[in-house]
Amino acid sequence: MLVELKAKSQVTIPKDIVNSMELNQGDQFEVTEENGKIILVPVAICSEQVIKSLKAEINEIKESIKNGNQPVFDSVDSLFEELDKQ
């Protein structure tokens, strides 16, 4: 599928790709070049507050695991099996 480079270095992503990836106006992308290819990767932007909260939660879980108070699962499937029991 061909697209044309427009003024201000703009290209239009074909509608079928936008729809299949459920992209929306205002979505942001990481843009890189790799071996002569332009790669667009959709990204989600989180506030610093959300990231700090997640880091704190992860640190609490790590401490629980270290102290033997947090169950450790061999696989994601076993985790979901345990969650389904609750």
C-alpha positions as CSV (number, residue, x, y, z in Angstrom):
1,M,0.0,0.0,0.0
2,L,1.5,3.3,-1.0
3,V,1.2,6.6,0.9
4,E,2.6,9.9,0.0
5,L,4.8,12.2,2.1
6,K,2.9,15.5,2.5
7,A,3.8,19.0,3.6
8,K,5.3,19.1,7.1
9,S,6.5,15.5,6.8
10,Q,3.0,14.1,7.2
11,V,1.8,10.7,6.0
12,T,-1.7,9.3,6.3
13,I,-2.1,5.8,7.9
14,P,-4.5,3.8,5.7
15,K,-8.0,3.6,7.2
16,D,-8.0,-0.2,7.3
17,I,-4.9,-0.2,9.4
18,V,-6.2,2.5,11.7
19,N,-9.4,0.4,12.2
20,S,-7.7,-2.9,12.7
21,M,-5.4,-1.5,15.3
22,E,-8.2,0.5,16.9
23,L,-6.2,3.8,16.6
24,N,-7.7,7.1,17.4
25,Q,-7.0,10.8,16.7
26,G,-4.5,12.0,19.2
27,D,-2.8,8.6,19.7
28,Q,1.0,8.9,20.0
29,F,3.7,6.8,18.4
30,E,7.4,6.0,19.0
31,V,9.0,6.5,15.6
32,T,12.3,4.7,14.8
33,E,14.3,3.8,11.7
34,E,15.6,0.3,11.3
35,N,17.5,-1.0,8.3
36,G,15.9,1.6,6.0
37,K,12.4,1.0,7.4
38,I,10.3,3.6,9.3
39,I,8.7,1.9,12.3
40,L,5.7,3.4,14.2
41,V,4.8,1.9,17.5
42,P,1.7,3.1,19.4
43,V,2.5,4.1,22.9
44,A,0.4,4.9,26.0
45,I,1.5,7.9,28.0
46,C,1.1,7.6,31.8
47,S,1.3,10.4,34.3
48,E,4.3,10.4,36.7
49,Q,1.9,9.9,39.6
50,V,0.6,6.6,38.0
51,I,4.1,5.4,37.4
52,K,5.2,6.2,41.0
53,S,2.1,4.4,42.3
54,L,2.8,1.3,40.2
55,K,6.5,1.3,41.3
56,A,5.4,1.5,45.0
57,E,3.0,-1.4,44.5
58,I,5.7,-3.5,42.8
59,N,8.1,-2.8,45.6
60,E,5.5,-3.9,48.2
61,I,4.9,-7.1,46.3
62,K,8.7,-7.8,46.0
63,E,9.0,-7.3,49.8
64,S,6.1,-9.7,50.4
65,I,7.8,-12.3,48.2
66,K,11.1,-11.8,50.0
67,N,9.4,-12.3,53.4
68,G,7.4,-15.3,52.2
69,N,4.1,-13.6,52.5
70,Q,3.2,-13.5,48.8
71,P,2.4,-16.6,46.7
72,V,4.7,-17.2,43.8
73,F,3.3,-18.9,40.7
74,D,5.1,-21.1,38.2
75,S,3.2,-19.7,35.3
76,V,0.6,-17.1,34.4
77,D,-1.9,-19.9,34.0
78,S,-1.5,-21.0,37.6
79,L,-1.9,-17.4,38.7
80,F,-5.2,-17.1,36.8
81,E,-6.4,-20.5,38.2
82,E,-5.8,-19.1,41.7
83,L,-7.6,-15.9,40.9
84,D,-10.6,-17.8,39.5
85,K,-11.0,-19.5,42.8
86,Q,-11.4,-16.2,44.6
